[in-house]
Amino acid sequence: WLTSCGDGKVLYICDERGDGPGNLAAVSVDAATGALALLNSIPADDRAGGAACCHASVTPGGAHVVASNYCAGSVVAVARRADGSLDAPSAQYVHLPPASHPVSFPGPNAARQEASHAHMAYASAGTHGTTILVPDLGCDVVWSIPYDAESAKPLGEPVATASPPELRGGGPRHLVRHPTEPLVYVGYELTSVLAAYPIDKRTGAIAGDEPLCALNVLDGDAGGFMGGSGEDADLSSVEAYQTTVRKYARLLQGSAAAATAAWHGGEHRGGVPLCSDKATSIAAVRLAPGDAPSHVVVSSRLV
């Protein structure tokens, strides 16, 4: 994974190796030739073992880079220097789950939820603050971590959000903010479910556990549990999928203001398949009428 500082002069690159701590690197970009040059790097995690650093983003205002480690189950925040390089002594590492919110392992999908697996570190800006949103496939939550650019330890205490009982075993992996509305869309890898949650306008955090709607994005009724049988998972049956999705469909249909995805054809399938076969599916999920942009595009893979 790589991300830009915004002006394109520096890239931040994740070294997703699984046999060591891995690195988060800062790389300059030559404007004339596009050539890359390493500025410096820091360890992605502060412990021995494979970190699998998998995602990074630059915070609003550009003060820090935050990154997530899939295998280590952690997040790191590090200050940016004037030249875009990383200020190694400032690095703050946050291990998941926090002591304030213990999680019992394994989760419903024992093969994939045996430990914390932080898959993304997304800087979500509000009117009075910023929150780092961290989908954690292993803990089955999205951690909302308060962020303070002026603090020597910019990351606060993680708060568990986006973890309704009906979606247990889903394994949140990626998310994206709506560009104009206080909404976030969370993709659950293990069950191919897309859920929409409200965002606190002041802090940028996810506002609680209850989604505005949730739907299966596959071209069909049932999703697949990647890398595990899913026999003990809450959403492993078609009936459970339909019950959960229909529950949130009623919320969707009841309020145009709160609606975040259109109910496709009045059925429980919410995805309009762009391409689909027995192994993969890409779906475009319509947003509420009148919204711009008009779709969220989601990819799924079955095993």
Summary of the structure (lengths in Angstrom):
residues: 303
radius of gyration: 19.2
end to end distance: 23.5
largest distance: 57.3
contacts: 1086
relative contact order: 0.10
helix: 8%
strand: 39%
